């Protein structure tokens, strides 16, 4: 018999703040993390805005600003890429929140605790800088830490070493579906008995000249709101023109229900459903009518044992791209049928931008918090909806709801899809 999987810890590093409660408060208040890019030259790039993690050095008066020095020494931070730094910080938060410290509990706890933190791109800034160094100064000037800073699985590896996690050590790489896949796959490891506890999620730090220019080149990124960054991410709106890039990390602690209950752990929600699918259609465009995403949602609902009527809120993939948003709406409508009129669906990317491989994990956490508080976060900038739907897309302002379960969707380049469903734990 498969074991039940619950969420006992949360950790966030996002463009709207560092820390779960500060970030959630800002999301509900409709605050945007978007701003003009000042950290590198964008004079020759069509997109000049992004949703960057606010740092203590830039915003000394913000208590929710990210402080790298509170995570590790500057010397150690220079040896890793920021996607690893963000992931470690979020994992630290999640483990502290779960009150789970395997190193202090002995080898059995260490052996039964694993980690699965993924990334869509990994150490892009490290790769970019190393390439320039190689070209301009030659191979002898390359740091021995270039490869460990680039590799996607080093977010899991560094977290494992830091906390003594000797169970499954894995990483997911499925573009923008990475975070959701990591949580779903980690949940299955617990359900099948390979671990009792898993630290799972995603991290990303691709806001640099290469990342922004490359997404502009493939015509996926917003370019029309350089003077009003906070308006750039506008899912479902007539004026949307592409996604706004974000960065950060989201990490959860997943745990076998009986294990959590035995130690008196706080339980946020139960991971009830997980579905994944492939479009087999196009490298960047979703399948017609959102068929691939629909199958992932159907699989998640089927595995959950719940009815469509149990779902009250959907955190949409909703990237603000011209095609993807409307196809997702169609797919969710088909999944929910007549119940769609009772469901709230919003895109928190309207505030955080698109965190690529971290998006699914961050948005899963927002979904869990929405379930906890009975409050659906808003879709910002939804002034002129481009689609007619019975779904409530929660424009501008957060709305209360009551439901047994919530769902979060994530879709990625290459036609990879994931859906996760969280429910109140009985």
N, C-alpha and C positions, 0 to 999 in steps of 0.2 A: 504494500500500500504506500502510495506517495505521501510524503510529509507536507504539512502546511508550512507556508513561508510568510513571515511577517516582517515589517519594517520597524526597526528599533532605533535607528540613528540617521540623522540628516546633516549634510554639510554643503555650503554654497559659497562660491566666489563668482560674482556676477557684475555686469556693468551697472546694475542698480544697487549694488552694495555687497559687502562681504559679511557673511553670517546669515543664518537662516531667517531669523525673525526680522532683522533690519531690511533684508532684501524683500521679504514677503510684505512687510509694511509698505515699502515703496511701490511694489507691484500693485497692491490694492488701491493705493492712493493715485495711481495713474502717472507716476513719475517715470520719465524716459531716461535711459542711460546713454542716449546718442549725443555726440558732440563732434565738432570739427577736429580732424586729425592734425595734431601739432607735433607729434613725436618723430615724424619723418617727412620728407619732401613729397608732396602730392601735387605740385604745380603742373606736372605734365600728365596726371592721371585724372580721368573723367569723374571718378568718385572721390570726394574729399572728406567724407564723413564716415564714422563708425561708432560702435558702442563699446568703448574700452573700459576695462576694469579701473575704477578710480583708485589711485594710489595715495598713500599717506603723504608722500613727498609733494604731490600736486595739490592735495586737498587736506592740509594739516588740521583743519577744523571739523572734518567729517569723521565721526566715530566709526562709521561703517566703511571707511576707506581701507583698502588692502595694504597691510604693512608686511613686506617680505621679511624684514628683520625679525618679526615675531615668529616666523616660521623656521628660519635657519639663518646662519651667518652669511654675510655678503660673499665671503670666499666660497662657500658651498653653493650658494645660489648662482654664482657665475659658471659653475660646472654643469648646470642643467638648463634645459630650455624652459621657458615660462609655462608651457603646457604641463610640464611635470611639476613645476612649483605650485601652480594653481591646484593640480590634482592632489598633491600632498597636503596642501592647506585644507582642502575640502574633506579629505579623508581624516585628517586630524580632528576636525570639527565633528564629523559623523561618529567616530569612535568614542570621542569624549561624550557626545550626546547619548550614545548607547550605553555608556558606562561599561565599556568592554575593553580590557587591557590584557591581552593574552600573555604578554611577557611576564606579567606579575602573577599569573595563574598557573604557570607550568607548561610542560611540553604537550600534554594532552590538549589543552586549549589552543596552543600554537598550531599543532598539527591539524586541528579541526576548524581552523579559521583561514580562509583564502581571500584572494583579491582578484578582481577583474575590472580594471579601469582601461578604457579604450580612448582612441582619438581618431578623428577623421584624417588628419594630415600629419600630426606629430610635430617634430622640431623644425618647422619651416624657417624660422628666423635663424636658427643655428645652421641649417643647410645653406641658406642665402649668404650669410656672413662667411661661412667656410669656403664657399665657391669663390667669393670675391678675394678672400685671402690667398687661396690657391692660385688664382689668376694673376694677382698683382705682386705677391711676395714669394710664391713657390711653396712646395710641399713641406719643407722643413719648418715652416711657420705655423703649420696646423697644430691645434691643441689635441692632446691625446683623449680629451673628453668630448670631441666632436661626435663620434659615433654614439656613445652612451646618451648624449643629449638629444640626438635625433630620433632614436628608436622609439616607436610607439609603445612597445611593451615595457619600457623603462618607467612609465608612470606607475604601473603595477609593481615592477621590480623594486623601485625606490621605496614605495609604500610598504611592500613586504619586508624589506630590510629594516626600515625605520621602526616598524611595530612588531617585528618578529613573527610575521604571519607565514606559517610553513605549510598551509594547505594548498589547494589549487592556486596556481599563479598563472594568470591568463590575460590576454588582451583582445579586445574586439576592434575590428577596423571595417566599418561598413558606412563610410562617408557620414552623411547627416543622420543616419539611423543608429549610429554607434552607441550612444548613451542608453537608448531604450533596449537595444540588443544585449548590451552588457548586463543590465538589470535582469532582463528575462532569462538570459543564459545562466547567470549566477544563481537565480532562483531555482532553476532546474537542477543545478549541482546539489543544492540543499535538498530539494524534493527527492532526489534519487540517492541521497545518503553520502555523497562525496565530501560534504562539509556540513558543519552545524551553523557556521557563520560565514558570510561573504561580504567583503567591502567592494561595492560595485558602482560604476558610473562612467563618466567621461570628462576629458579636459581638452581644451583647445586654445591656441594662441597664434593665430594666423594673420593678425592685423599688422602687416608690414608692406613694404613696397611690392614685393613679389606677390603676396597673397591678394592684395587689393587690385593690382594691375591685371593679374591673371583672371580673376573672376569678372572684371570689366571686359576683358578680351573675349570671354565666352558669353557675354551679354546676359549675365545673370544678376548683375548688381545694380542697385539704384544709382542714378547719376543726376536726377533732376531736383534734388533738395539740398544742394550744398550750402545754401544760405540759411536753411531752416532744418538742421539735423534732426531735431525731435519729431519732425513730420515725415521723415524719410521712410520709416517702416510703417506701412498702412495696409495690412491684410484686408482683403475683400473690398477695398475701396476702388472706385473708378480710376483714380489718379495714381495708383501704384505702378511702379516702373522697375521693380527688382528688389532683391533683398538687401538689407543693411547688415554688415558683418558685425558679430559680437565675439566676445572671448570670455573665458572663465572655466569653471568646473562645477560639476554637481556629483556628489557621492552619497550613497545610502549604505546603511548597514542592514543586510538581510539576515534573517535568523530562523532556524527551525522553531516552530511555535512552541513545542514542548520544552525546548531548551530555553527559550525566552521566558516562558511561564515559570520554569523551575528556578530561575535566578531573579524573578520579580522585575523583569525589564519592562520599561515603558513601551507600549505598542502603538504606533501611529496608525497602521492599516495592515491589511493582508494583501499580498500579491496574489490575486485570484486568477488572472488570465494573462496569457502571453501568446501572441501570434506573429508569424513572420512569413514573408512571401517574396517572390520575384516577379517583376513585370515582363521580362524577356521582350522588351519593346524598343528602348532607346537609351543612349548613355546618359542623357540629361532630362528628357521630357517624360512625364508620367504616362502610364497606359491610358487609353481612351476610357472616359467615364470613371477614372480612378479605380479601375477594376482590380489592380494589384493591391492597392491599399485596402480596398474593401475586403479582399480575401484574408489579409492579415487581421483586420478587425473581426471578421467572422470567426477566425480561428481562436482569437483571444476570448471572444464571448463564449464560444463552444467549450473551451478548456475551463472557463471560469465556473460553469454550472449555473450562471446567472441568466436572467431574462433581460432583453433589451430595455424593458421598463424599469429595471433596477438602476440604470445609468442616468444620472442627473446632470453631469457636466463632462464635457470633452475639451481637453487642452489640445487644440489642433496643431498640425504641423505648420500650417498658415505662414508661409515665408514672405508673402507680399510679392510673389512673382505672378505675372499676368495669367499664366495657364494653370498652375498648380492649385491655387486657392479654390477656384470654382470646382475643379474636379474632386477635391477633398470634400467639399460641401455635398456634392452629389452622392459621393460614396457613403458619407455618414447618414444622409437621408435614407438611402437604400437599406443600410444596416438597421436603422431604428424604426423605419416604417411610420405608422401613425403616431408613435411615441415621440417623434422628432419635435413635434410642437411643444413638448414639455421639457425639452433639453436645452441647456445653455452651452454654447461652444465659443471659446475665445482663443485668440492667439497672443500669448505673452511675448512673442517675438516683436510685437509692436512696441514694447518697452525695452527689451534686452537686445534687440537685433537677433541675428541667427548665429548661434554659437557652434554651428557645424557639428562636430562629433560630440560636443558637450551638451547639445540642445536637448536631446531626449532625456538625459539624466536630470538636468535642471528643471525641465518641464514636468517630469514625473514627480519631482519634489513639490513643485507648485500645485500639481494635481492632488497630491496627498494632503497638502495644507488646505486646499480648497475643500476637500472632504472633511477634514478636521474641524474647520471653522464654519462650514456651510456657506461659503462665500466664493462666488466665481469672479476671478480677476477680469478686468476689462480688456477689450480690444481698442487700443488707442488709434486715433486718426481715422476712424471709420465714419467719414462725413457723408459719403455718397456710395452706398453699397452697389456693387456691380452684379449682385446675384440676388434673386428672390428666393427665399427659403423659409420654411416654418421654424427652423432653428433660430434661437435667440443668440445673435453673435455678440452680445454684451458690449455695445458701443460706448466708449468713453468712461463709463462708470461701473464699478463692481456691483454685483447683484447677489442677494441671498438665494439659496436653494436648499432643498432637502432631498437627500437621496442615499441609497445604500452603497452606490459605487460610482467611480469616475474612470475615465479612460484617457490615455495620452497617446498620440500618434506621432510617428517619425518616419520620414521617407528620404531616401538618399539617391545620389547619382549612381548610375548602373542599374537602377530599377530595384533597389532593395527597400523593403518595407517592414515596419515593426509597429505593434500596438500592445500596450500593457494596460491592464485593468486592476485597479486597487479598490478594495471594499473595506467597510468597517469590520473589524475583527469581532466575531461573536465571543 
